[in-house]
């Protein structure tokens, strides 16, 4: 009876040491498709996020996201929504235009003449 207990414990420990899922490798996937513009941009986002994050768990998640996009399991909007937490370049898009403040012609003339007068008497 003591023999049966030792056999059961050895079987239990061997089941614990061998995980049911294989350990995933956290290496950068080379899935870039330069001819597909949308996928190429998504791969660039993945690549930058990969370079900025050093945790294996994050890198595995990034690999899952890009591979699901490559297999057409998720759309681009889902991909970018899930990538948002891993990106660091989320400054958003800003146009090159700046706000122009205007004034009436008479107000402009008054301020310029006042400034010129003050400069002359300094």
Backbone as CSV, one residue per row, in Angstrom:
resi,resn,N_x,N_y,N_z,CA_x,CA_y,CA_z,C_x,C_y,C_z
1,UNK,0.806,-1.178,0.000,0.000,0.000,0.000,0.861,1.258,0.000
2,UNK,1.958,1.220,0.690,2.867,2.353,0.692,3.461,2.556,-0.685
3,UNK,3.651,1.449,-1.431,4.175,1.557,-2.783,3.209,2.298,-3.689
4,UNK,1.925,2.050,-3.553,0.925,2.707,-4.381,0.893,4.208,-4.142
5,UNK,1.098,4.631,-2.886,1.103,6.063,-2.589,2.284,6.761,-3.257
6,UNK,3.444,6.116,-3.258,4.607,6.735,-3.884,4.443,6.802,-5.385
7,UNK,3.812,5.785,-5.978,3.580,5.831,-7.423,2.619,6.951,-7.798
8,UNK,1.587,7.153,-6.988,0.622,8.207,-7.267,1.247,9.593,-7.139
9,UNK,2.105,9.773,-6.141,2.740,11.082,-5.976,3.740,11.342,-7.093
10,UNK,4.428,10.335,-7.560,5.378,10.550,-8.643,4.646,10.891,-9.932
11,UNK,3.463,10.278,-10.139,2.676,10.607,-11.313,2.138,12.030,-11.208
12,UNK,1.731,12.426,-10.023,1.190,13.769,-9.831,2.263,14.821,-10.059
13,UNK,3.477,14.558,-9.564,4.535,15.540,-9.766,4.958,15.601,-11.221
14,UNK,4.917,14.476,-11.937,5.299,14.518,-13.343,4.257,15.273,-14.160
15,UNK,2.980,15.210,-13.754,1.946,15.963,-14.456,2.087,17.457,-14.194
16,UNK,2.520,17.825,-13.004,2.674,19.227,-12.665,3.853,19.831,-13.414
17,UNK,4.929,19.080,-13.563,6.125,19.629,-14.201,5.959,19.758,-15.707
18,UNK,5.093,18.949,-16.331,4.892,19.076,-17.766,3.616,19.862,-18.010
19,UNK,3.736,21.075,-18.455,2.549,21.899,-18.667,1.744,21.388,-19.852
20,UNK,0.461,21.636,-19.829,-0.411,21.171,-20.904,-0.183,21.975,-22.184
21,UNK,0.175,23.257,-22.051,0.463,24.080,-23.220,1.976,24.180,-23.418
22,UNK,2.434,24.130,-24.644,3.872,24.312,-24.859,4.262,25.758,-24.566
23,UNK,5.483,25.951,-24.131,5.978,27.295,-23.829,6.200,28.029,-25.144
24,UNK,5.617,29.196,-25.265,5.731,29.967,-26.497,7.026,30.756,-26.493
25,UNK,7.634,30.815,-27.641,8.877,31.553,-27.796,8.553,33.026,-28.013
26,UNK,9.223,33.893,-27.315,8.977,35.327,-27.421,9.981,35.963,-28.363
27,UNK,9.989,35.501,-29.613,10.860,36.119,-30.598,10.016,36.902,-31.586
28,UNK,10.613,37.905,-32.177,9.896,38.810,-33.072,9.503,38.068,-34.348
29,UNK,8.235,38.161,-34.703,7.740,37.488,-35.896,8.086,38.306,-37.142
30,UNK,8.458,37.621,-38.185,8.795,38.272,-39.450,7.663,38.036,-40.445
31,UNK,6.553,38.744,-40.262,5.363,38.563,-41.092,5.095,39.753,-42.000
32,UNK,6.018,40.650,-42.158,5.780,41.884,-42.887,5.439,41.599,-44.351
33,UNK,4.452,42.328,-44.849,4.053,42.244,-46.258,4.161,43.641,-46.854
34,UNK,5.295,43.992,-47.451,5.465,45.351,-47.972,4.481,45.719,-49.078
35,UNK,3.928,44.730,-49.770,2.984,45.037,-50.845,1.600,45.395,-50.304
36,UNK,1.268,44.945,-49.105,-0.014,45.272,-48.476,0.216,46.454,-47.541
37,UNK,-0.211,47.643,-47.977,0.118,48.871,-47.257,-0.445,48.886,-45.840
38,UNK,-1.713,48.503,-45.682,-2.337,48.538,-44.357,-1.647,47.564,-43.402
39,UNK,-1.341,46.372,-43.886,-0.668,45.403,-43.029,0.765,45.853,-42.732
40,UNK,1.415,46.463,-43.689,2.783,46.943,-43.480,2.822,47.992,-42.364
41,UNK,1.840,48.906,-42.353,1.776,49.900,-41.280,1.477,49.236,-39.934
42,UNK,0.596,48.261,-39.928,0.279,47.544,-38.692,1.511,46.800,-38.193
43,UNK,2.299,46.247,-39.106,3.523,45.559,-38.704,4.535,46.537,-38.131
44,UNK,4.599,47.743,-38.673,5.499,48.768,-38.124,5.100,49.135,-36.702
45,UNK,3.802,49.240,-36.442,3.321,49.528,-35.086,3.699,48.388,-34.161
46,UNK,3.505,47.165,-34.627,3.890,45.976,-33.855,5.392,45.982,-33.572
47,UNK,6.172,46.292,-34.577,7.626,46.279,-34.440,8.108,47.312,-33.421
48,UNK,7.541,48.514,-33.469,7.929,49.537,-32.495,7.513,49.145,-31.083
49,UNK,6.321,48.587,-30.958,5.863,48.150,-29.634,6.727,47.009,-29.121
50,UNK,7.148,46.142,-30.010,8.027,45.030,-29.634,9.358,45.552,-29.112
51,UNK,9.924,46.543,-29.799,11.221,47.086,-29.411,11.154,47.821,-28.072
52,UNK,10.028,48.453,-27.767,9.914,49.236,-26.536,9.531,48.413,-25.316
53,UNK,8.984,47.230,-25.513,8.568,46.382,-24.393,9.504,45.196,-24.282
54,UNK,10.045,44.973,-23.086,11.001,43.894,-22.901,10.427,42.697,-22.142
55,UNK,9.206,42.801,-21.640,8.602,41.686,-20.909,8.154,40.602,-21.875
56,UNK,8.450,39.341,-21.525,8.071,38.226,-22.388,6.561,38.092,-22.513
57,UNK,5.833,38.357,-21.437,4.379,38.225,-21.500,3.782,39.243,-22.475
58,UNK,4.333,40.444,-22.498,3.859,41.470,-23.419,4.224,41.092,-24.845
59,UNK,5.425,40.589,-25.030,5.857,40.212,-26.367,5.046,39.045,-26.924
60,UNK,4.672,38.107,-26.070,3.824,36.996,-26.500,2.464,37.527,-26.938
61,UNK,1.920,38.471,-26.185,0.633,39.081,-26.538,0.739,39.834,-27.863
62,UNK,1.839,40.539,-28.068,2.051,41.240,-29.336,2.130,40.258,-30.494
63,UNK,2.806,39.128,-30.278,2.885,38.102,-31.313,1.501,37.556,-31.650
64,UNK,0.676,37.351,-30.618,-0.681,36.861,-30.852,-1.493,37.866,-31.655
65,UNK,-1.337,39.142,-31.347,-2.097,40.172,-32.057,-1.719,40.247,-33.529
66,UNK,-0.424,40.253,-33.829,-0.006,40.379,-35.228,-0.290,39.101,-36.009
67,UNK,-0.184,37.952,-35.360,-0.484,36.713,-36.072,-1.981,36.576,-36.332
68,UNK,-2.819,37.047,-35.402,-4.261,37.000,-35.655,-4.639,37.961,-36.777
69,UNK,-3.950,39.081,-36.870,-4.195,40.008,-37.972,-3.726,39.409,-39.292
70,UNK,-2.596,38.725,-39.265,-2.067,38.108,-40.482,-2.975,36.991,-40.979
71,UNK,-3.649,36.303,-40.063,-4.548,35.217,-40.442,-5.975,35.705,-40.677
72,UNK,-6.177,37.002,-40.693,-7.483,37.637,-40.905,-8.516,37.213,-39.870
73,UNK,-8.079,36.969,-38.640,-9.010,36.634,-37.563,-9.617,37.900,-36.963
74,UNK,-8.845,38.969,-36.908,-9.309,40.250,-36.384,-9.132,41.310,-37.462
75,UNK,-9.941,42.345,-37.380,-9.801,43.454,-38.307,-8.752,44.431,-37.811
76,UNK,-8.481,45.418,-38.623,-7.469,46.413,-38.269,-7.903,47.264,-37.085
77,UNK,-9.185,47.581,-37.008,-9.644,48.406,-35.888,-9.497,47.656,-34.569
78,UNK,-9.774,46.354,-34.568,-9.562,45.547,-33.354,-8.081,45.468,-33.001
79,UNK,-7.257,45.311,-34.026,-5.816,45.225,-33.806,-5.292,46.492,-33.142
80,UNK,-5.659,47.647,-33.696,-5.169,48.907,-33.138,-5.755,49.191,-31.760
81,UNK,-6.991,48.777,-31.529,-7.598,48.969,-30.209,-6.867,48.155,-29.151
82,UNK,-6.475,46.936,-29.494,-5.760,46.095,-28.540,-4.297,46.505,-28.409
83,UNK,-3.735,47.085,-29.454,-2.338,47.522,-29.415,-2.162,48.825,-28.648
84,UNK,-3.240,49.537,-28.414,-3.171,50.863,-27.809,-2.423,50.866,-26.478
85,UNK,-2.618,49.858,-25.651,-1.965,49.853,-24.335,-0.467,49.561,-24.412
86,UNK,-0.003,49.001,-25.516,1.413,48.663,-25.648,2.200,49.699,-26.433
87,UNK,1.516,50.660,-27.036,2.189,51.669,-27.846,2.663,52.825,-26.985
88,UNK,3.759,53.429,-27.406,4.279,54.606,-26.703,4.186,55.850,-27.557
89,UNK,3.920,55.694,-28.830,3.879,56.835,-29.741,2.447,57.270,-30.017
90,UNK,1.637,57.350,-28.967,0.223,57.678,-29.151,-0.034,59.170,-28.944
91,UNK,0.797,60.004,-29.498,0.603,61.437,-29.377,-0.594,61.925,-30.163
92,UNK,-1.062,61.114,-31.070,-2.206,61.505,-31.871,-1.773,62.309,-33.079
93,UNK,-2.667,62.458,-33.985,-2.380,63.194,-35.209,-2.725,64.658,-35.010
94,UNK,-1.801,65.508,-35.361,-2.041,66.953,-35.323,-1.681,67.520,-36.677
95,UNK,-2.542,68.349,-37.172,-2.245,68.952,-38.462,-1.182,70.029,-38.273
96,UNK,-0.556,70.418,-39.353,0.493,71.415,-39.295,-0.021,72.834,-39.136
97,UNK,-1.333,73.002,-39.203,-1.892,74.348,-39.112,-1.954,74.794,-37.660
98,UNK,-1.649,76.031,-37.451,-1.788,76.602,-36.116,-2.898,77.651,-36.157
99,UNK,-3.375,77.983,-35.014,-4.466,78.953,-34.953,-3.918,80.355,-35.205
100,UNK,-4.593,81.058,-36.053,-4.196,82.421,-36.384,-5.130,83.371,-35.649
101,UNK,-4.537,84.246,-34.844,-5.345,85.230,-34.135,-5.385,86.499,-34.965
102,UNK,-6.573,86.988,-35.176,-6.741,88.187,-35.995,-7.213,89.349,-35.137
103,UNK,-7.037,90.514,-35.668,-7.557,91.720,-35.010,-8.076,92.655,-36.097
104,UNK,-8.863,93.591,-35.681,-9.369,94.558,-36.647,-8.235,95.461,-37.117
105,UNK,-8.408,96.026,-38.287,-7.356,96.854,-38.868,-7.015,98.050,-37.978
106,UNK,-8.016,98.687,-37.429,-7.775,99.872,-36.590,-7.054,99.488,-35.301
107,UNK,-7.428,98.348,-34.690,-6.732,97.887,-33.475,-5.269,97.586,-33.770
108,UNK,-5.011,96.987,-34.914,-3.641,96.671,-35.301,-2.821,97.944,-35.482
109,UNK,-3.407,98.933,-36.134,-2.700,100.193,-36.348,-2.397,100.885,-35.021
110,UNK,-3.337,100.866,-34.102,-3.114,101.491,-32.797,-1.965,100.824,-32.045
111,UNK,-1.959,99.516,-32.016,-0.895,98.815,-31.262,0.461,99.013,-31.916
112,UNK,0.516,98.986,-33.229,1.818,99.188,-33.879,2.332,100.608,-33.687
113,UNK,1.459,101.595,-33.786,1.918,102.983,-33.568,2.344,103.180,-32.122
114,UNK,1.633,102.586,-31.188,2.018,102.697,-29.776,3.374,102.035,-29.537
115,UNK,3.576,100.860,-30.099,4.846,100.159,-29.930,5.991,100.929,-30.579
116,UNK,5.746,101.474,-31.772,6.779,102.270,-32.433,7.136,103.510,-31.623
117,UNK,6.131,104.194,-31.095,6.346,105.390,-30.287,7.162,105.056,-29.045
118,UNK,6.828,103.944,-28.394,7.568,103.537,-27.187,9.015,103.172,-27.518
119,UNK,9.245,102.577,-28.667,10.614,102.223,-29.055,11.456,103.471,-29.333
120,UNK,10.843,104.478,-29.920,11.580,105.709,-30.224,12.032,106.441,-28.968
121,UNK,11.234,106.392,-27.914,11.545,107.160,-26.711,12.240,106.354,-25.638
122,UNK,12.744,105.237,-25.940,13.474,104.435,-24.940,14.892,104.814,-24.853
